[in-house]
Amino acid sequence: MNISLVQGGAALPLNGAGAPAPVVDARFMEDALREVEVACEGSPGEIAALTDAIGVKLFEAQRCYGLAGEEWVFVHVTLADGAEWRSPLQGGSLTSLNGLAGRAGAQQVLRVKLDRAGYWEKAALQYAALSNRHGSSAGPQGLSIYNHGDDGHDCFVDLAAPEGDLPAPAVLSFSKSDQAGLEIYAGSGVYLDLPNAGLFLEGEDGVSGAGVTASLQASAAASSGHYVQLAWSGSAEVTLRHFTLGVARSSALAGRVYRPVVRLQSAIAAGERMWLRAALNYEQSGLLEPVCTGEAVLLPTDRLMIALPPLALPPWPVLGASSQSVNLSLHACEEGGGSNSLNLDAITLLPLDSTLRLIPLVTSYPNTLLTYDCQTRLLLNEGKSIQTHFAEGPGIELVPGRPQRLVFVTRTGAGWDIHLNPQVNVQYRPRKRTL
């Protein structure tokens, strides 16, 4: 087993080819692979230089670990099959056995204790296997998505079960030339029944509550080619629309947490103070009994995307296909009363098994060619560091052994262009507890 300490492109081999002159060999002293003994033969000056080089790597490990924009230090091992794995160092200690007397005799053993993370990951990034109705990819080309989900378009990629035995942070690529100021929501669904979950609700498929008049409107700029115009009067809260999800779909959603992201066909008028909230209900003979109420948000007058607070859906534990049907409803009230209207297009249930939001900071930057490393939190645009976006959330993790779905929704300024079709890609380093 070859062992080396690596920071960026600078490697310090502790045995094998390329090891410095005083090194004879190195080996791990225990099965946890946290302590290395390096046997040296050479002049006192050569051994002292090696001691300094190891000490510098340990210092750099302590200084850089966890920082974006810094090269972390890793211990690398190459196994008998040629596979190279690494583990990030957070620091460590170094002891020269037999002290200066041993060094004067031109032979010395250095004992290096490695304060490393509790996992190993492949040294090289690899592409996740992606698919949706628009194609498949397991390489640098990535896969096209659209900015809505309906019978002809996917705003997600499905990932084949990743390798390893521990969750691994993703490196996400999101590319759309000549597109500035994109805000991007990404959410991963892992522990749900993907074929039956149904993460997209069309406004026209719901039912309106008492006092709300609904009329179907055709538009090529709406998901599925239609949106629903909702009208009511007064300042009391009304049930704009409710959706019966059914036993199969409710069971497939598995009680996981989702963020309802509402797409309006047009923003509300300036000066309006309209509140919107989601709720989950038990439905019996057409009557809705609330079982979980989401927090209301004040609708902005300058955007079509409304990201509501997360909800567990269904709002109870689900084992297998065991859930009763749950009903999802949208409620609104307008503080000023009078005649009110809202144009509802669709709702995306953004899964939050892991999640990331990229908020635009430099809205005039002409291209959105983003790469975001969810481990180091380093963001690049067109391959260069620039803080065009601020990253919010823990980031996307790939869970080993499970197929998973990565859903995206985006907006630019006030708009939500459903025809926007960026290219996305996902890379990761498979992780293991032990080699």
N, C-alpha and C positions, 0 to 999 in steps of 0.2 A: 504494500500500500504506500503510494507516494503521498507525502504531506508537504503543504506549502502554505505560507501566509501571503495573502494577495490583497492589494489595495489598488483598485482601478486596473491599469495595465502593468503595475509594478509588483512582481511576484518574488518572494523569498523562499526558494525550495529548501526544505529541511532534510531531504534525502533525495536519492536518485539523480537523474541527469540535471545539470545546471546548479546543483548545490554548491555553495561557496567552498573554497579550498579546505578549510579545517574540518568540514563535515565528513564523518565516516558513515554514519547511518542515523536514522531516527525511527522511533516506534511509539505507539500509544501504550501507556502503562496499565490501562484498565478498560473494561468493556464500554464504559460510558463515553469514551473518546474525548476526555477533557484534560488529559495530562500527557505531555509528550516528553520523552527523554531524547536528547540529541547528543550522540557520541562524537567527540572532536579529537583530532590529532593535527597538531600544527604549532606554529610559533605562538608565543604569548600574544603578539600583536594581531595575528589572524584570529585567534579565539576571541580576543577583546573586541575586534571589529564585528564578528558575528554576534556577540552578546549585545553590542550597541544596536545592530540592525534589528534583532528580535525585539529589544526594548522599545525601539521607535515604533514598530508595528503595533505593539500593545498600547503604547500611548495614543497613537492615531486611532486605534479601535475605540478607546474610551472617549476621545475627543469627538469623533464623527458619528458614532452610532445614533441612529434615530433622526439625523438631520437631513432635510432635503437640501440638495445642492452640494453635498459632501460625498466623497467616495468612501463608502464603508469598508472596513477590513473584514475579510473572511478567512477562515481556515478551509483550505481545499484538500480533498483527498481524491486520488484516482484509484479505482478498484481494479481487481484482476481482469474484469471484463472490459476495461477501458473507460467505463462510465466515470464522469467527474461530478462530484457533489461538493457542496459548500455549506458552511454554517457561519452566520455573522457573529463577529466578536464584539463584546462590550468592554473588553479590557482583559487583564490577566496579571500573572506574576512570573518572575524569572529568578531561578536560583542556580548558582554555580557550585556544583558539588566539589568538595575538597578545597574550595576557595582559591586563593592566590597561589597556594603551594601546589595544588594540582595543575594549575595553568603553567607554572614555571617548569613542570615536568613535561610539557608539550602534550599532555593528555588531560581532557576534562569532559565531564558530562554536564550538560545544561538541562535543567528540568523546567519545562514551560507549562504552567497551569493556565488553561484557557477558560475565560469567563465567556462562554458562548451561549447562543440561544438554544432552546430545547428542541430544535428540529434540524434536519438536513434538507437541502433543496438542490435540484439539479443546477449545475453551474451555468448551463446555457438555457436561454428562453426557448420555449417551443410554442407553436401555434395551436390553439384549441380548434377542434373540429366543429365548424359552424354550419347551420342549415336553416333555411326558411323556404317559403314558396318561391322565392326569387333565385334560389340556387344553393350552392354549398361551397365551402372553402375550408382548407386546412393548411393554408400557406399565406404568403404575403399579400395576395390580392384582396383578401377580406370579402365582405358581403354587403350588398345593397339593402337598405331598409327604406321604408316610407314613414312619414310623420303622422300616421294614423293606422288603425287596424280595422279592416272590414273584410268582406268576402274576397276582395282582390288584392289586398295589400297587407304586408306585415311590418309592424314597427318593432320587431324583436328578432333575435337570433336564438336558436336552440343550440345548446352545447352538448356534445356527446360526453359521457361520464369521464371526468378528468382522471389522470393517473395519481398515484401516491396514496397516503393514508391520513393526511392532514389537510385542512383548507389552505389554499394558496392564494395570495393576492394577485389580482389581474393587472396586466398592463394593457390599457384600453387605447385604441386608435379610433378617432372620429374625424372623418375627412369630408369637407365640402368646400371646394374652391369658390372664390368670389362671394363668400357669405360671411358677413361680419356680425358680431354681437349676439351669437347664439347662446341662449341659456339651455342647458341640457340636464334633464333628469334621467337617471339610469337606475333600474331596480332589478334584482335577481330573484327569481322564484325557484326554489330548490326542493322544498318539502311539500309539494302539491302534486296533484295528478294532472300533468301537463295536457294530455289530450282532451280532458273534459273540463278544465278550469274555466275557460271562457273569460278572458280578462278585459273584454271590450263590450260596452253597452251602447247601443244606438238610441238616441233620444226618442225616435219614433216608435221604438219597441216598448216603451213604458206606458203607464196609465196615469192620468192626472186625477188629483183629488178634487173634493167639492169646491166649487167657486172658481176653478181654473178652466179656461177654454184653450184647447190645443188645436192648432191647424198645421198640417204638413206642408212644408215648402220645399221645392226642388232647387238645388244649387250644385253646380259642378265643383264648387269650393267647399263642399261639406262631405263628411264621411258618408259613404254609401250613396252619395248624391242627394241626400235630403237632410233637413233639420226640422225641428218642431218649434213653432212659435207659440209661446205660452202667455196668456193674458188673464189678469184678475184685477180686482179693485180693493182698496182699503189698505190699512196698515197692519191688519192681523196676519199672523203667519199662515201660509198655505202649503199644501203638499203639491209641489210642482209636478212631480213624476215619481212613480214607484215601479219597481221591477221585481217580479217573482223569479227567483233564481232556480228553483226546483231542487229536488233531492240530489240528483247526480252532480249538478254544478256546485251546489253548496257543499257536498261531501268532498268534491275535488279541490275546492279552495282550502280545505283542511284546517281551518281555524288559524291560518297564518295572518300576518299583518300586511295591510295594503293601504296605499294612499290613493284615494279617489281624485283623479285629475280630470276636471271638467273642461270641455271645450265649448265655448260660446261661439255662435256664428257671428255675433256682433257685440261690441262692448256696451255696457249700460251708458246712459247719457250723463254728461257732466252735471254735477249737483245732486244726483241721486244718492241716497244712502240705503242700499239694499244689502241685506244679510242673507247668506246661504249656508246651509249645513246639510250633512248627510245623517241618516239614521238607519238602524237595522231593526226589523220588525218580525214578529210572528204573525202570519196571515191566516185567518180562519173565516171562511165564507165571505171573502171580500173585505173583512174588517182587519185593520192593522193595529197590533198591540206593540208599542215600542219596547225593545229589550236593550237597546244600546243607542245612545244619542251622541253624535259628534259635536264638536265645538263649532259654533258659527263663525264665519269670516265675513268681514266687510268687503264687498266686491269692489275692486279697483275700476276706475273708469277708463283706464288706458291699456287694457289687455284682454285677450280672449282666453288665456290659460288661467284656470283657477285651481290651485293645488290645495285641496282640503286636508284637514288633519287626519292622520292614520286611524284605521279601524281594524280590529280583528274580525275576520270574516270566514265562517260564522263566528259569533261572539261567545263561543263555548268550545271546549276541547272536542276534537273529532278523531275517532279511531277508525281507520279504513273508510269504507263507504257507508258510514253510520249516521250521517247528519240528517236531521229534518230540514226541509226547505226553509230558507231565510229570504226575507224581502228587504231590498235596499231602496231607500227613498231619499229624495231631495226636497228640502223645505226652504222657503224664502219669505222674507217680510221686507217691506219698504217703509221706512220710518215716516215718510211724508204722506202716505196714503194715496188717494186718488186712483187714477188708472195706471196700471203697471204692466210691463211686458218683459219677457226674457226669451232670447232665441237660443235654444239648447240643441247642440249638435250631437255630442257623444261623451261618454265617460270611459276613461282608461283606469283600470285597477292596477296601479303600479305596485308590484310585489316588493317587499322590503326585507327579504331574508338577508340581503346585503344591499347597500344603496350608496349612491353618489349623486351630488348635484354640482354642476359646474356653472358658476354665476359669472357673466361677463363683466369685466372691469374696464378693459380697453375696447370700447365698442366700435372704434373706427379702424381697427386692424382689419385689413381687407380679406383675409382668408381664415377659415376655421379648419386647420390641419393639425389637430391636437393629438398628442400622446401623453397619457397620464399614468404614472406608475403608482398603484395603490399601496405599495410597500413603502417606498421612499417619499411619496407625495410630491415628486418632481413632475412639473408640467412643462411640456415643450409645444411650441407652435411652429410649424414648418421646420422642425428639427432643432430649434434654438430656444433657449430659455427666455421666456417673456411672460409676465404675469397678465396675460390676456384674460384669464379666468381665475376665480377663487374657488377652491374645492371645499365643499361642505359635505360632511358625512364620513363614515368610517371607510368607505371604498368598497369595491366589488371583490368578493372572495369566491373562488371556485372550490366547490365541495367535492372531494374525491368519491368515485363510485356511483354518482348520481347524475342522470341527465338534468339539465337545468335550462331555464329560459331567462334571457337578459332583454329587458324591455326598455325602450327609449322614447321619451317625448321631448320636444324642443319648441322654443318660441324665439322670435326675433322682435324686440320692441313690443309693440302692441299686438303684433300678428302671430298667427299659428298657421303656417302654410302647410296644408296636409300633403301637398305634392312634393315637398322637400325630400330628396332622396340621397342622404349621405352614404358614404361607405364606412363600415365599421369593421374592426378586427379585434381579436383578443389573444394575448399571449400570457404565458404563466410559466413558473418553474415548479414542477411537481415536488411536494414536500413529504418527508417521512419522519417518524419519530426516531427511528434507528436504522442504520444501514445493514 
